[in-house]
Amino acid sequence: MKMYLDRSPQGRTAWLTERYKKRPPGTPDGYRGYPAIDDPKVVLDQVRTAYAKG
C-alpha cells in the first residue's frame, strides 16, 4: 500500500513543518504547503482497511 499524504516539493505544495522560504504567489505568510488528506480519521481508516486485507 502506498498513500500520498502531501503534495510535491517541486511545486511547493509539500506539507512542511516549517514555512517555505519562497512561497507560491497568492499564498499567505507562513505558508507550509498542505495535506492531500486533511482528515486524520480518513487516513487511519484507510490504513486499518489495508492492514485488515493483508
CHARMM-style PDB file with segment names, atoms N, HN, CA, C and O in Angstrom:
ATOM      1  N   MET     1       0.851  -1.172   0.000  1.00  0.00      PROA
ATOM      2  CA  MET     1       0.000   0.000   0.000  1.00  0.00      PROA
ATOM      3  C   MET     1       0.894   1.231   0.000  1.00  0.00      PROA
ATOM      4  O   MET     1       1.934   1.263   0.657  1.00  0.00      PROA
ATOM      5  N   LYS     2       0.479   2.218  -0.730  1.00  0.00      PROA
ATOM      6  HN  LYS     2      -0.366   2.192  -1.264  1.00  0.00      PROA
ATOM      7  CA  LYS     2       1.194   3.482  -0.749  1.00  0.00      PROA
ATOM      8  C   LYS     2       0.157   4.593  -0.686  1.00  0.00      PROA
ATOM      9  O   LYS     2      -0.829   4.591  -1.422  1.00  0.00      PROA
ATOM     10  N   MET     3       0.402   5.536   0.205  1.00  0.00      PROA
ATOM     11  HN  MET     3       1.204   5.538   0.803  1.00  0.00      PROA
ATOM     12  CA  MET     3      -0.507   6.680   0.338  1.00  0.00      PROA
ATOM     13  C   MET     3       0.289   7.963   0.168  1.00  0.00      PROA
ATOM     14  O   MET     3       1.431   8.063   0.615  1.00  0.00      PROA
ATOM     15  N   TYR     4      -0.310   8.920  -0.469  1.00  0.00      PROA
ATOM     16  HN  TYR     4      -1.238   8.839  -0.832  1.00  0.00      PROA
ATOM     17  CA  TYR     4       0.285  10.244  -0.586  1.00  0.00      PROA
ATOM     18  C   TYR     4      -0.436  11.162   0.402  1.00  0.00      PROA
ATOM     19  O   TYR     4      -1.628  11.435   0.259  1.00  0.00      PROA
ATOM     20  N   LEU     5       0.301  11.628   1.398  1.00  0.00      PROA
ATOM     21  HN  LEU     5       1.269  11.406   1.515  1.00  0.00      PROA
ATOM     22  CA  LEU     5      -0.319  12.478   2.418  1.00  0.00      PROA
ATOM     23  C   LEU     5      -0.061  13.960   2.188  1.00  0.00      PROA
ATOM     24  O   LEU     5      -0.624  14.807   2.881  1.00  0.00      PROA
ATOM     25  N   ASP     6       0.792  14.273   1.214  1.00  0.00      PROA
ATOM     26  HN  ASP     6       1.249  13.585   0.651  1.00  0.00      PROA
ATOM     27  CA  ASP     6       1.006  15.670   0.861  1.00  0.00      PROA
ATOM     28  C   ASP     6       1.319  15.749  -0.624  1.00  0.00      PROA
ATOM     29  O   ASP     6       1.185  14.763  -1.348  1.00  0.00      PROA
ATOM     30  N   ARG     7       1.726  16.895  -1.060  1.00  0.00      PROA
ATOM     31  HN  ARG     7       1.835  17.695  -0.472  1.00  0.00      PROA
ATOM     32  CA  ARG     7       1.972  17.112  -2.490  1.00  0.00      PROA
ATOM     33  C   ARG     7       3.475  17.088  -2.772  1.00  0.00      PROA
ATOM     34  O   ARG     7       4.203  16.338  -2.123  1.00  0.00      PROA
ATOM     35  N   SER     8       3.953  17.888  -3.722  1.00  0.00      PROA
ATOM     36  HN  SER     8       3.361  18.497  -4.250  1.00  0.00      PROA
ATOM     37  CA  SER     8       5.352  17.813  -4.140  1.00  0.00      PROA
ATOM     38  C   SER     8       6.180  19.020  -3.698  1.00  0.00      PROA
ATOM     39  O   SER     8       5.675  20.142  -3.653  1.00  0.00      PROA
ATOM     40  N   PRO     9       7.463  18.784  -3.369  1.00  0.00      PROA
ATOM     41  CA  PRO     9       8.326  19.912  -3.028  1.00  0.00      PROA
ATOM     42  C   PRO     9       8.629  20.786  -4.249  1.00  0.00      PROA
ATOM     43  O   PRO     9       8.826  21.994  -4.113  1.00  0.00      PROA
ATOM     44  N   GLN    10       8.666  20.177  -5.447  1.00  0.00      PROA
ATOM     45  HN  GLN    10       8.506  19.196  -5.557  1.00  0.00      PROA
ATOM     46  CA  GLN    10       8.939  20.944  -6.655  1.00  0.00      PROA
ATOM     47  C   GLN    10       7.866  21.992  -6.913  1.00  0.00      PROA
ATOM     48  O   GLN    10       8.161  23.097  -7.368  1.00  0.00      PROA
ATOM     49  N   GLY    11       6.630  21.640  -6.620  1.00  0.00      PROA
ATOM     50  HN  GLY    11       6.391  20.742  -6.250  1.00  0.00      PROA
ATOM     51  CA  GLY    11       5.517  22.570  -6.808  1.00  0.00      PROA
ATOM     52  C   GLY    11       5.255  23.440  -5.590  1.00  0.00      PROA
ATOM     53  O   GLY    11       4.317  24.236  -5.575  1.00  0.00      PROA
ATOM     54  N   ARG    12       6.096  23.281  -4.561  1.00  0.00      PROA
ATOM     55  HN  ARG    12       6.858  22.634  -4.574  1.00  0.00      PROA
ATOM     56  CA  ARG    12       5.949  23.988  -3.284  1.00  0.00      PROA
ATOM     57  C   ARG    12       4.559  23.770  -2.678  1.00  0.00      PROA
ATOM     58  O   ARG    12       3.921  24.692  -2.168  1.00  0.00      PROA
ATOM     59  N   THR    13       4.124  22.521  -2.757  1.00  0.00      PROA
ATOM     60  HN  THR    13       4.643  21.772  -3.171  1.00  0.00      PROA
ATOM     61  CA  THR    13       2.853  22.134  -2.142  1.00  0.00      PROA
ATOM     62  C   THR    13       3.045  21.027  -1.105  1.00  0.00      PROA
ATOM     63  O   THR    13       2.086  20.623  -0.447  1.00  0.00      PROA
ATOM     64  N   ALA    14       4.293  20.529  -0.954  1.00  0.00      PROA
ATOM     65  HN  ALA    14       5.072  20.858  -1.488  1.00  0.00      PROA
ATOM     66  CA  ALA    14       4.566  19.514   0.073  1.00  0.00      PROA
ATOM     67  C   ALA    14       4.265  20.120   1.437  1.00  0.00      PROA
ATOM     68  O   ALA    14       4.499  21.307   1.663  1.00  0.00      PROA
ATOM     69  N   TRP    15       3.753  19.312   2.331  1.00  0.00      PROA
ATOM     70  HN  TRP    15       3.563  18.347   2.148  1.00  0.00      PROA
ATOM     71  CA  TRP    15       3.349  19.769   3.667  1.00  0.00      PROA
ATOM     72  C   TRP    15       4.562  19.741   4.575  1.00  0.00      PROA
ATOM     73  O   TRP    15       5.027  18.663   4.945  1.00  0.00      PROA
ATOM     74  N   LEU    16       5.081  20.895   4.941  1.00  0.00      PROA
ATOM     75  HN  LEU    16       4.704  21.771   4.640  1.00  0.00      PROA
ATOM     76  CA  LEU    16       6.324  21.008   5.713  1.00  0.00      PROA
ATOM     77  C   LEU    16       6.059  21.384   7.168  1.00  0.00      PROA
ATOM     78  O   LEU    16       4.981  21.865   7.517  1.00  0.00      PROA
ATOM     79  N   THR    17       7.059  21.156   8.000  1.00  0.00      PROA
ATOM     80  HN  THR    17       7.935  20.766   7.717  1.00  0.00      PROA
ATOM     81  CA  THR    17       6.955  21.573   9.404  1.00  0.00      PROA
ATOM     82  C   THR    17       7.342  23.037   9.571  1.00  0.00      PROA
ATOM     83  O   THR    17       6.972  23.670  10.560  1.00  0.00      PROA
ATOM     84  N   GLU    18       8.086  23.578   8.603  1.00  0.00      PROA
ATOM     85  HN  GLU    18       8.386  23.064   7.799  1.00  0.00      PROA
ATOM     86  CA  GLU    18       8.455  24.998   8.622  1.00  0.00      PROA
ATOM     87  C   GLU    18       7.979  25.648   7.331  1.00  0.00      PROA
ATOM     88  O   GLU    18       7.738  24.971   6.332  1.00  0.00      PROA
ATOM     89  N   ARG    19       7.848  26.960   7.366  1.00  0.00      PROA
ATOM     90  HN  ARG    19       8.044  27.510   8.178  1.00  0.00      PROA
ATOM     91  CA  ARG    19       7.316  27.666   6.201  1.00  0.00      PROA
ATOM     92  C   ARG    19       8.295  27.639   5.032  1.00  0.00      PROA
ATOM     93  O   ARG    19       9.502  27.487   5.221  1.00  0.00      PROA
ATOM     94  N   TYR    20       7.765  27.788   3.834  1.00  0.00      PROA
ATOM     95  HN  TYR    20       6.785  27.912   3.680  1.00  0.00      PROA
ATOM     96  CA  TYR    20       8.597  27.894   2.642  1.00  0.00      PROA
ATOM     97  C   TYR    20       9.310  29.235   2.657  1.00  0.00      PROA
ATOM     98  O   TYR    20       8.712  30.260   2.985  1.00  0.00      PROA
ATOM     99  N   LYS    21      10.589  29.227   2.301  1.00  0.00      PROA
ATOM    100  HN  LYS    21      11.074  28.395   2.034  1.00  0.00      PROA
ATOM    101  CA  LYS    21      11.324  30.488   2.221  1.00  0.00      PROA
ATOM    102  C   LYS    21      10.828  31.312   1.035  1.00  0.00      PROA
ATOM    103  O   LYS    21      10.738  32.536   1.118  1.00  0.00      PROA
ATOM    104  N   LYS    22      10.508  30.633  -0.071  1.00  0.00      PROA
ATOM    105  HN  LYS    22      10.582  29.638  -0.138  1.00  0.00      PROA
ATOM    106  CA  LYS    22       9.939  31.290  -1.250  1.00  0.00      PROA
ATOM    107  C   LYS    22       8.600  30.623  -1.520  1.00  0.00      PROA
ATOM    108  O   LYS    22       8.547  29.531  -2.086  1.00  0.00      PROA
ATOM    109  N   ARG    23       7.535  31.270  -1.120  1.00  0.00      PROA
ATOM    110  HN  ARG    23       7.578  32.156  -0.661  1.00  0.00      PROA
ATOM    111  CA  ARG    23       6.220  30.638  -1.239  1.00  0.00      PROA
ATOM    112  C   ARG    23       5.589  30.946  -2.598  1.00  0.00      PROA
ATOM    113  O   ARG    23       5.951  31.931  -3.243  1.00  0.00      PROA
ATOM    114  N   PRO    24       4.654  30.113  -3.031  1.00  0.00      PROA
ATOM    115  CA  PRO    24       3.963  30.344  -4.300  1.00  0.00      PROA
ATOM    116  C   PRO    24       3.149  31.639  -4.254  1.00  0.00      PROA
ATOM    117  O   PRO    24       2.659  32.024  -3.192  1.00  0.00      PROA
ATOM    118  N   PRO    25       3.005  32.308  -5.391  1.00  0.00      PROA
ATOM    119  CA  PRO    25       2.187  33.527  -5.429  1.00  0.00      PROA
ATOM    120  C   PRO    25       0.771  33.266  -4.917  1.00  0.00      PROA
ATOM    121  O   PRO    25       0.170  32.233  -5.212  1.00  0.00      PROA
ATOM    122  N   GLY    26       0.257  34.210  -4.153  1.00  0.00      PROA
ATOM    123  HN  GLY    26       0.745  35.049  -3.914  1.00  0.00      PROA
ATOM    124  CA  GLY    26      -1.115  34.116  -3.663  1.00  0.00      PROA
ATOM    125  C   GLY    26      -1.288  33.316  -2.385  1.00  0.00      PROA
ATOM    126  O   GLY    26      -2.409  33.161  -1.900  1.00  0.00      PROA
ATOM    127  N   THR    27      -0.193  32.806  -1.833  1.00  0.00      PROA
ATOM    128  HN  THR    27       0.717  32.932  -2.228  1.00  0.00      PROA
ATOM    129  CA  THR    27      -0.312  32.056  -0.583  1.00  0.00      PROA
ATOM    130  C   THR    27       0.000  32.974   0.599  1.00  0.00      PROA
ATOM    131  O   THR    27       0.737  33.947   0.440  1.00  0.00      PROA
ATOM    132  N   PRO    28      -0.544  32.685   1.771  1.00  0.00      PROA
ATOM    133  CA  PRO    28      -0.357  33.566   2.931  1.00  0.00      PROA
ATOM    134  C   PRO    28       1.045  33.465   3.539  1.00  0.00      PROA
ATOM    135  O   PRO    28       1.765  32.494   3.303  1.00  0.00      PROA
ATOM    136  N   ASP    29       1.419  34.467   4.314  1.00  0.00      PROA
ATOM    137  HN  ASP    29       0.835  35.256   4.505  1.00  0.00      PROA
ATOM    138  CA  ASP    29       2.663  34.406   5.079  1.00  0.00      PROA
ATOM    139  C   ASP    29       2.628  33.165   5.959  1.00  0.00      PROA
ATOM    140  O   ASP    29       1.578  32.806   6.493  1.00  0.00      PROA
ATOM    141  N   GLY    30       3.764  32.516   6.108  1.00  0.00      PROA
ATOM    142  HN  GLY    30       4.617  32.807   5.675  1.00  0.00      PROA
ATOM    143  CA  GLY    30       3.817  31.312   6.934  1.00  0.00      PROA
ATOM    144  C   GLY    30       3.357  30.066   6.211  1.00  0.00      PROA
ATOM    145  O   GLY    30       3.185  29.022   6.840  1.00  0.00      PROA
ATOM    146  N   TYR    31       3.150  30.147   4.893  1.00  0.00      PROA
ATOM    147  HN  TYR    31       3.289  30.995   4.382  1.00  0.00      PROA
ATOM    148  CA  TYR    31       2.684  29.007   4.101  1.00  0.00      PROA
ATOM    149  C   TYR    31       3.628  27.818   4.245  1.00  0.00      PROA
ATOM    150  O   TYR    31       4.838  27.955   4.068  1.00  0.00      PROA
ATOM    151  N   ARG    32       3.062  26.635   4.571  1.00  0.00      PROA
ATOM    152  HN  ARG    32       2.078  26.524   4.714  1.00  0.00      PROA
ATOM    153  CA  ARG    32       3.831  25.403   4.769  1.00  0.00      PROA
ATOM    154  C   ARG    32       3.371  24.274   3.858  1.00  0.00      PROA
ATOM    155  O   ARG    32       3.696  23.115   4.114  1.00  0.00      PROA
ATOM    156  N   GLY    33       2.632  24.577   2.815  1.00  0.00      PROA
ATOM    157  HN  GLY    33       2.368  25.519   2.607  1.00  0.00      PROA
ATOM    158  CA  GLY    33       2.049  23.530   1.996  1.00  0.00      PROA
ATOM    159  C   GLY    33       0.764  23.045   2.647  1.00  0.00      PROA
ATOM    160  O   GLY    33       0.216  23.709   3.528  1.00  0.00      PROA
ATOM    161  N   TYR    34       0.289  21.894   2.215  1.00  0.00      PROA
ATOM    162  HN  TYR    34       0.733  21.354   1.499  1.00  0.00      PROA
ATOM    163  CA  TYR    34      -0.968  21.405   2.773  1.00  0.00      PROA
ATOM    164  C   TYR    34      -1.077  19.895   2.589  1.00  0.00      PROA
ATOM    165  O   TYR    34      -0.456  19.323   1.692  1.00  0.00      PROA
ATOM    166  N   PRO    35      -1.859  19.265   3.431  1.00  0.00      PROA
ATOM    167  CA  PRO    35      -2.022  17.819   3.308  1.00  0.00      PROA
ATOM    168  C   PRO    35      -2.937  17.462   2.132  1.00  0.00      PROA
ATOM    169  O   PRO    35      -3.837  18.224   1.779  1.00  0.00      PROA
ATOM    170  N   ALA    36      -2.695  16.305   1.539  1.00  0.00      PROA
ATOM    171  HN  ALA    36      -1.963  15.686   1.826  1.00  0.00      PROA
ATOM    172  CA  ALA    36      -3.586  15.810   0.492  1.00  0.00      PROA
ATOM    173  C   ALA    36      -4.891  15.315   1.109  1.00  0.00      PROA
ATOM    174  O   ALA    36      -5.962  15.435   0.516  1.00  0.00      PROA
ATOM    175  N   ILE    37      -4.777  14.758   2.306  1.00  0.00      PROA
ATOM    176  HN  ILE    37      -3.906  14.660   2.788  1.00  0.00      PROA
ATOM    177  CA  ILE    37      -5.951  14.282   3.053  1.00  0.00      PROA
ATOM    178  C   ILE    37      -5.893  14.996   4.395  1.00  0.00      PROA
ATOM    179  O   ILE    37      -5.028  14.698   5.218  1.00  0.00      PROA
ATOM    180  N   ASP    38      -6.793  15.925   4.623  1.00  0.00      PROA
ATOM    181  HN  ASP    38      -7.496  16.168   3.954  1.00  0.00      PROA
ATOM    182  CA  ASP    38      -6.692  16.744   5.834  1.00  0.00      PROA
ATOM    183  C   ASP    38      -7.458  16.206   7.036  1.00  0.00      PROA
ATOM    184  O   ASP    38      -7.495  16.843   8.089  1.00  0.00      PROA
ATOM    185  N   ASP    39      -8.067  15.041   6.882  1.00  0.00      PROA
ATOM    186  HN  ASP    39      -8.037  14.523   6.027  1.00  0.00      PROA
ATOM    187  CA  ASP    39      -8.808  14.443   7.993  1.00  0.00      PROA
ATOM    188  C   ASP    39      -8.060  13.207   8.497  1.00  0.00      PROA
ATOM    189  O   ASP    39      -8.052  12.183   7.814  1.00  0.00      PROA
ATOM    190  N   PRO    40      -7.434  13.277   9.673  1.00  0.00      PROA
ATOM    191  CA  PRO    40      -6.672  12.136  10.189  1.00  0.00      PROA
ATOM    192  C   PRO    40      -7.490  10.856  10.300  1.00  0.00      PROA
ATOM    193  O   PRO    40      -6.939   9.762  10.173  1.00  0.00      PROA
ATOM    194  N   LYS    41      -8.788  10.974  10.534  1.00  0.00      PROA
ATOM    195  HN  LYS    41      -9.235  11.862  10.637  1.00  0.00      PROA
ATOM    196  CA  LYS    41      -9.638   9.783  10.634  1.00  0.00      PROA
ATOM    197  C   LYS    41      -9.702   9.040   9.304  1.00  0.00      PROA
ATOM    198  O   LYS    41      -9.717   7.809   9.281  1.00  0.00      PROA
ATOM    199  N   VAL    42      -9.739   9.769   8.213  1.00  0.00      PROA
ATOM    200  HN  VAL    42      -9.727  10.769   8.232  1.00  0.00      PROA
ATOM    201  CA  VAL    42      -9.763   9.140   6.888  1.00  0.00      PROA
ATOM    202  C   VAL    42      -8.473   8.352   6.666  1.00  0.00      PROA
ATOM    203  O   VAL    42      -8.514   7.223   6.178  1.00  0.00      PROA
ATOM    204  N   VAL    43      -7.341   8.935   7.018  1.00  0.00      PROA
ATOM    205  HN  VAL    43      -7.308   9.853   7.414  1.00  0.00      PROA
ATOM    206  CA  VAL    43      -6.051   8.255   6.868  1.00  0.00      PROA
ATOM    207  C   VAL    43      -6.034   6.993   7.722  1.00  0.00      PROA
ATOM    208  O   VAL    43      -5.668   5.924   7.234  1.00  0.00      PROA
ATOM    209  N   LEU    44      -6.419   7.101   8.968  1.00  0.00      PROA
ATOM    210  HN  LEU    44      -6.717   7.970   9.364  1.00  0.00      PROA
ATOM    211  CA  LEU    44      -6.422   5.949   9.864  1.00  0.00      PROA
ATOM    212  C   LEU    44      -7.360   4.849   9.357  1.00  0.00      PROA
ATOM    213  O   LEU    44      -7.006   3.671   9.400  1.00  0.00      PROA
ATOM    214  N   ASP    45      -8.530   5.215   8.888  1.00  0.00      PROA
ATOM    215  HN  ASP    45      -8.817   6.172   8.853  1.00  0.00      PROA
ATOM    216  CA  ASP    45      -9.463   4.226   8.344  1.00  0.00      PROA
ATOM    217  C   ASP    45      -8.866   3.504   7.136  1.00  0.00      PROA
ATOM    218  O   ASP    45      -9.033   2.293   6.993  1.00  0.00      PROA
ATOM    219  N   GLN    46      -8.174   4.236   6.270  1.00  0.00      PROA
ATOM    220  HN  GLN    46      -8.038   5.219   6.385  1.00  0.00      PROA
ATOM    221  CA  GLN    46      -7.568   3.619   5.088  1.00  0.00      PROA
ATOM    222  C   GLN    46      -6.443   2.663   5.487  1.00  0.00      PROA
ATOM    223  O   GLN    46      -6.319   1.580   4.914  1.00  0.00      PROA
ATOM    224  N   VAL    47      -5.631   3.052   6.455  1.00  0.00      PROA
ATOM    225  HN  VAL    47      -5.731   3.932   6.920  1.00  0.00      PROA
ATOM    226  CA  VAL    47      -4.548   2.182   6.919  1.00  0.00      PROA
ATOM    227  C   VAL    47      -5.127   0.929   7.569  1.00  0.00      PROA
ATOM    228  O   VAL    47      -4.641  -0.175   7.323  1.00  0.00      PROA
ATOM    229  N   ARG    48      -6.130   1.083   8.372  1.00  0.00      PROA
ATOM    230  HN  ARG    48      -6.525   1.980   8.572  1.00  0.00      PROA
ATOM    231  CA  ARG    48      -6.758  -0.080   9.023  1.00  0.00      PROA
ATOM    232  C   ARG    48      -7.367  -1.019   7.996  1.00  0.00      PROA
ATOM    233  O   ARG    48      -7.261  -2.237   8.138  1.00  0.00      PROA
ATOM    234  N   THR    49      -8.001  -0.477   6.968  1.00  0.00      PROA
ATOM    235  HN  THR    49      -8.087   0.513   6.852  1.00  0.00      PROA
ATOM    236  CA  THR    49      -8.591  -1.313   5.920  1.00  0.00      PROA
ATOM    237  C   THR    49      -7.508  -2.085   5.179  1.00  0.00      PROA
ATOM    238  O   THR    49      -7.652  -3.283   4.939  1.00  0.00      PROA
ATOM    239  N   ALA    50      -6.426  -1.405   4.817  1.00  0.00      PROA
ATOM    240  HN  ALA    50      -6.309  -0.432   5.012  1.00  0.00      PROA
ATOM    241  CA  ALA    50      -5.333  -2.082   4.107  1.00  0.00      PROA
ATOM    242  C   ALA    50      -4.715  -3.157   4.986  1.00  0.00      PROA
ATOM    243  O   ALA    50      -4.425  -4.250   4.500  1.00  0.00      PROA
ATOM    244  N   TYR    51      -4.506  -2.876   6.264  1.00  0.00      PROA
ATOM    245  HN  TYR    51      -4.742  -1.988   6.658  1.00  0.00      PROA
ATOM    246  CA  TYR    51      -3.933  -3.860   7.183  1.00  0.00      PROA
ATOM    247  C   TYR    51      -4.854  -5.082   7.314  1.00  0.00      PROA
ATOM    248  O   TYR    51      -4.386  -6.220   7.331  1.00  0.00      PROA
ATOM    249  N   ALA    52      -6.138  -4.838   7.404  1.00  0.00      PROA
ATOM    250  HN  ALA    52      -6.518  -3.913   7.390  1.00  0.00      PROA
ATOM    251  CA  ALA    52      -7.092  -5.939   7.542  1.00  0.00      PROA
ATOM    252  C   ALA    52      -7.108  -6.827   6.304  1.00  0.00      PROA
ATOM    253  O   ALA    52      -7.405  -8.018   6.393  1.00  0.00      PROA
ATOM    254  N   LYS    53      -6.789  -6.247   5.146  1.00  0.00      PROA
ATOM    255  HN  LYS    53      -6.548  -5.279   5.073  1.00  0.00      PROA
ATOM    256  CA  LYS    53      -6.774  -7.018   3.903  1.00  0.00      PROA
ATOM    257  C   LYS    53      -5.407  -7.631   3.616  1.00  0.00      PROA
ATOM    258  O   LYS    53      -5.179  -8.226   2.562  1.00  0.00      PROA
ATOM    259  N   GLY    54      -4.506  -7.470   4.583  1.00  0.00      PROA
ATOM    260  HN  GLY    54      -4.691  -6.988   5.439  1.00  0.00      PROA
ATOM    261  CA  GLY    54      -3.175  -8.087   4.437  1.00  0.00      PROA
ATOM    262  C   GLY    54      -2.257  -7.321   3.541  1.00  0.00      PROA
ATOM    263  OT1 GLY    54      -1.114  -7.729   3.334  1.00  0.00      PROA
TER     264      GLY     54
END
